[in-house]
């Protein structure tokens, strides 16, 4: 049976991040995509210009409309925007007894534009993190969640994992992409049973728009039929391929998107009219 996956996130009209990236990743990995929009974002490959958060009650209505009708096998949560939306999302997921949730605590765009109100951090930490099967913070996001300085090493990453787990998720995937002094990008996956380290070589490309959205949505797409460690490993392999093939795309003048359909469009250059 084909899994149905719901993304709850903001938009990206340039197609590389947010809801659009999630739907592409779900589709590329053979699952059916549903969505509930939290915010409409004016952004492109060069940055975020502005965004409008939707009313929390309307976000809740979207979630109810899907979950009242469609069997949902996993949920990915991305941009939340404010505390009211965080409360609404948590309330509806609890009401519908959703069990498989991947939370990407989106706080700042790659351009540096804030995507989460400061007063919403506590709501994300206290209401959404404990619901999550997996949370996927990068290092700046982990620093905000832990209320610590954003200065990291591999050793401090490992030391932070118990504190992140104490917030209530079943698993933490702490992403090391911001440790740019290394030739590898090393992620740490932790649960109460231990830690798995996922090293990966860095890919020399500026086309890394939407990498966090894509990884978390890939994990959500894979979780219904895999264990968490297997889903993370396969999601990382999928993202690695999407990054490696990103230069085949010509989208925008800034940080271009990854190639979500790299495995499906293998002969694109040969089939264009």
Secondary structure, DSSP 8 states (H G I E B T S, - for coil): ---EEEEEEE--TTSSSHHHHHHHHHHHTT-EEEEEEEEEEEEETTEEEEEEE--HHHHHHHHHHHHTTS--SEEEE---BSHHHHHHHHHHHHHTT---EEE----B-TTS-B-B-GGGHHHIIIIIGGG-SEE---HHHHHHHHT--S---HHHHHHHHHHHHTTT-SEEEE--TT-TTSSB--EEEEETTEEEEE--B----S--BTHHHHHHHHHHHHHTTS-HHHHHHHHHHHHHHHHHTGGG----SSS-B--TTTTT-TTHHHH--
